[in-house]
Amino acid sequence: MNALQVISLALLSVLAANAQVISPGRCPRPAVQEKFDAARYLGKWYDIQRLPHSFQKGECCTATYSLQSPGVVGVLNKELLADGSISSISGTAYAKDASEPAKLLVSFFENSPPAPYWVLSTDYDSYSLVYSCTDLGVLHVEFAWIMSRTPTMPEETLADLHSTLSSIGVNVDKLLTTNQDPAVCSAMDQ
């Protein structure tokens, strides 16, 4: 085995152990939301479905976006953990290229490289489809979130968003549904 194969296998093992979605080849380059308006995107979004990953394991997951400064969006992600505690993390997002405002970069830790946060589709009022992918040589790791302004989403909208993900090669069978039951999630509002 050459060094690239050894590194790829090591990365694959680490990512697989953390329930990441890893696929062969390079990241797809899907179309993103045309004329994306970050100001209309601000506010609270409920996580409806997502690809599995190690950094989000709770229920009642939300993302709240606010304008931090011109061109910089504040990000606050919250979730209810199994022990009843609320976990939150803050970060920032910005468009690297003003001509592609739906292709954001998000960062949660100082001195860590930002991750892609591409808004593939949104109507701003009810749904958002977000995709992220990072190339790892001969493999890529991908993330996807289907979000809603309310804790539920019509099945027809969900099916349309699944179709969009499938069209770029995402295995929608791997999507996890987030518990947004009001009886469970009321602790998030306290």
Secondary structure as GFF3:
##gff-version 3
##sequence-region A 1 190
A	DSSP	alpha_helix	3	17	.	.	.	ID=ss1
A	DSSP	beta_strand	21	24	.	.	.	ID=ss2
A	DSSP	alpha_helix	38	41	.	.	.	ID=ss3
A	DSSP	beta_strand	43	50	.	.	.	ID=ss4
A	DSSP	beta_strand	59	69	.	.	.	ID=ss5
A	DSSP	beta_strand	72	80	.	.	.	ID=ss6
A	DSSP	beta_strand	86	95	.	.	.	ID=ss7
A	DSSP	beta_strand	103	107	.	.	.	ID=ss8
A	DSSP	beta_strand	115	122	.	.	.	ID=ss9
A	DSSP	beta_strand	127	136	.	.	.	ID=ss10
A	DSSP	beta_strand	139	148	.	.	.	ID=ss11
A	DSSP	alpha_helix	155	167	.	.	.	ID=ss12
A	DSSP	three_ten_helix	172	174	.	.	.	ID=ss13
A	DSSP	beta_strand	176	177	.	.	.	ID=ss14
A	DSSP	alpha_helix	182	185	.	.	.	ID=ss15
A	DSSP	three_ten_helix	186	189	.	.	.	ID=ss16
###
